[in-house]
Amino acid sequence: MKASNLMSVRLGSFIAALKLLPFIRDVRFQGASENGMPGEGVLAIIDREKRPFEFRVQAKPSYLDRTSTNAVIAEAQFAEHQGRPPTLILARYIPAPTGERLMGANVNFMDLVGNMHLVLGTHYGRTMLGRQEPQKTAEHRGVTGAQLRLLFLFATRPESAAWPVRDLAVQTGVSKSKAADER
């Protein structure tokens, strides 16, 4: 998928999730996108009573560790002190402890897994926290070069299935542990 298509898919995912909330009528993003995530910009949310709410968007496509979370909180509090709209963090994934820290600092956030904390003034709010990011399993990984070499050896020399692991490793040029795992 091209980078521009990926950008619109991720931004579209956030907007679609927001539109599913019963108190939101419309959502619009104004700003730039890069690396598949919405970049700096403004997200305008219209509630069901047609009241507008604006959020400064910060995209965080990578993991938010303690240091980056502290920086996000400090920047959001500084921006609010300057009279700018509240911050909304759009991230790939926000684990529960990070989400709790952001909530404690009154920072809105949303991730692709479905975790969110969104407050629209004193009118509406939604918090969902604790959804886990799906783990990649062996089924999702592609075939490695070592696996291909071993499979080719087994296909061309069926008797090699009974060989010692050391001989398999020497014949295919893979490590003994990889040969043992694949056999």
Long-range contacts (C-beta under 8 A, 24 or more apart in sequence): 3-35, 3-36, 6-36, 7-33, 7-34, 7-35, 7-36, 7-37, 7-38, 8-33, 9-36, 10-36, 10-37, 10-38, 10-112, 11-37, 11-38, 13-112, 14-38, 14-90, 14-110, 14-112, 17-110, 17-114, 17-116, 18-45, 18-110, 18-118, 21-118, 21-126, 22-48, 23-47, 23-48, 23-120, 23-123, 23-124, 23-126, 24-48, 25-50, 29-57, 31-57, 35-61, 36-61, 37-61, 37-90, 37-92, 38-90, 42-85, 43-88, 45-120, 47-120, 47-123, 47-124, 49-123, 51-120, 51-121, 51-123, 53-120, 53-121, 54-85, 55-85, 55-86, 55-87, 55-88, 55-108, 56-84, 56-85, 56-86, 56-87, 56-88, 57-87, 57-88, 57-90, 58-87, 58-88, 58-89, 58-90, 59-90, 59-91, 60-89, 60-90, 60-91, 60-92, 61-91, 61-92, 62-92, 63-92, 63-93, 64-89, 64-91, 64-94, 64-98, 69-98, 69-101, 69-102, 72-102, 72-107, 73-101, 73-102, 73-105, 73-107, 76-105, 76-106, 76-107, 77-105, 86-119, 88-118, 92-133, 93-133, 95-133, 96-129, 96-130, 99-129, 100-129, 103-127, 103-129, 146-172, 146-174, 146-175, 146-178, 146-179, 146-182, 147-182, 149-173, 149-174, 150-174, 150-178, 150-179, 150-182, 150-183, 151-182
